[in-house]
Amino acid sequence: MKCVICKHGETQQGFTTVTLEKNGATIIFKHVPAHVCDNCGEKYVDGEVTAEVLKKAQEIVSNGVQIDIREYQSAA
């Protein structure tokens, strides 16, 4: 897909790190699948992956964790 930020690059399959902060907690997911622009490096995470990351983050926060760093693993 064409990058919506730089308007010049095309995205390629790759990975990114997602950092979320909520209620004083910081949750980091490493190696999250993403589309990465070959020109500017902008990263796009699919809606399905985003929903999964947010669900996992909510579970982590609800368990009282303040800081968590983990490798992303798909539930599928």
N, C-alpha and C positions, 0 to 999 in steps of 0.2 A: 504494500500500500504506500501511497505517497505521504511523506511526512507533513503534518499540518503545521508544524512549527517553522521549519526552514523552507518548505515548499519545493525543495530541490532533491532531497534524498529519497531513497526507497528503503522500506524497512525489511530487515532480515530476522529470522528466528535467532534468539539469543537469550540472555538472562540478565536479571537485575536484582538489586537488594531493595527491599521495601521496609521502611521504618515507619512505625505507627506510634502515636502517643495518645493516651486516653486516661483520664482520671489520675494523672501522675505516674502512670505506668508507661514504659517504653518497650515496645515489642519489635524485634528485627527478624525478618525472614530473608535468608540468603538463598541465592540460586533460584529465583522465581522466574518461570518462563515469561518471556516478553518479546515484543517486536522492537528491534533497535534500528534507528535510522543510520544508514551508512554514511551520511554526510555530517550531521550535527550530534549524533549520539542520543537523541531524545528516545525515551523508552515508553512503550505502550503495553499495558497488561490487559489481557482479555477480561471481559466481564465475568466469565465463569471463574477464572483464577482469582480475580478480585473478591468475589463473593466468598470463595473458599478461605482466602487469607483473612478477611474480616471476621468470618465465623470462628476460625481458629483463634484469632486475637481476642475475641470476646470471651471465649472459653478460658483462655489464659488469664485475662484480667479478672474474670469472675472467681478464679481460684486464688486470688489475692497476690498474684505475682507482680512485682514492681518492675523487674528488668528480665527480659528473656531474649536470647539469641538462638535461632534454630535454622537448620537447613529445611527449605521448603520441600514438602512431600505431598503429592496429590493424593486426595482421598480415594480416587478411582483405582 
